[in-house]
């Protein structure tokens, strides 16, 4: 749902600053230059929040607020005063008419957004589904861990990714980092002293910019009590130490909603290629299985008739991989897609050992497999 | 009820200093330093009435306050600095500001003055002098002087913001 925020201020400068402040969030800003325009806009647009100045020509903010609160249709709209009119007595008097918050100018844009975020559920625009990023896009991951060796291990383990791993050792540094940057994912060590991890979790969740940022907890495998606690609080995922990097990488990709399909599926000229990596863990098989049907169907839809299943990097077979391959070949057959397999000697020999895979025909290289397509096309042509 | 005469020069100075510093820091991220303050009277008690000497094109914002104390503040900005201020507040480049014209700069300087006078008078309100703000207006030119009538006291505060000098000219109605 796109929220509507009505800013009522005679200063265009303030209205522009308000627009600027909310630019990164999924909300629409409606403008009015005085109380009369403000009431009309409130009735017409039914905003979710009103930011109201006091000193304005035609009708000032106090009169508009009073009229707003006496109108049954409008009185429920939350109002934040945004005005240079402060002073304790004045603020108290206006607060009594019914305002949700009171910001005295000068103000920082972040404070405005933070206070608005307590009333409406502001969503950063980059979180929207329209911006689904792929694994090849850069992202920022913040790791909060008091043991530098762990930060280093994560940085080292993920250095092949385009992700920038920023490590800090204290919650203070983490908050400072979040105020200047918007990390795409945060990993917090539960071993930080004095429950700092949980305090930090709450602070990160309260900040509108990071309200929806996935947060992972980092904890020793055997500490189940604290793991449960983290799950209850709402950590997105629990990473256990010793850290298994491939597992962590896959969970990060999933939490950030990244499209990992390009890792396994590609187009090579007019040939659709499905490639399995060296280590086909349970997670990888799961990922590929999810993409399988839509990816092959998509290729067929765009006019592709040839598919290559490339296993030359694969180190070994297991039942999950075999099941995946059978499924892939089945889908190709159903969609009348011509397919060929590429394998290494290890895979070719392992295939001989299973009943289901005994008769699979492998090509030694991608070039060979492609050549086989043209041969069969010629044969078909000759026939 | 407290009267205006009970507010010391030091309080005026500290109040305006805090207001200018707070607004420039919050809205522009800039540090303003009070360079010079001229009290309402000369050493012999006669009213101090020298005008603000300006050289070059200036943009001056004015906002008044009316209530248990009444007066107004003129905030003098050099023309080029006014453009810089608008550019910073609106998130626009200097070229865009120049293209947008005086109206945009006037509005930004008006708002900056509004915030400054607001912060100034809110502090006085908390000391027992409630008053309300007026809407801002803008004066532009290179060769003018603003002069108070005899029933007003005048205090002038000069600030340095980076390479730029700004002046806050505080005119107040004398105590009744």
Interface residues (C-beta under 8 A of the other chain):
Chain A: X10 X11 X12 X13 X14 X16 X17 X20 X54 X55 X56 X57 X83 X84 X85 X86 X87 X88 X89 X90 X104 X105 X106 X107 X108
Chain B: X22 X23 X26 X27 X86 X89 X90 X91 X104 X107 X108 X110 X111 X114 X115 X117 X118 X119 X121 X122 X125 X126 X130 X132 X133 X134 X135 X136
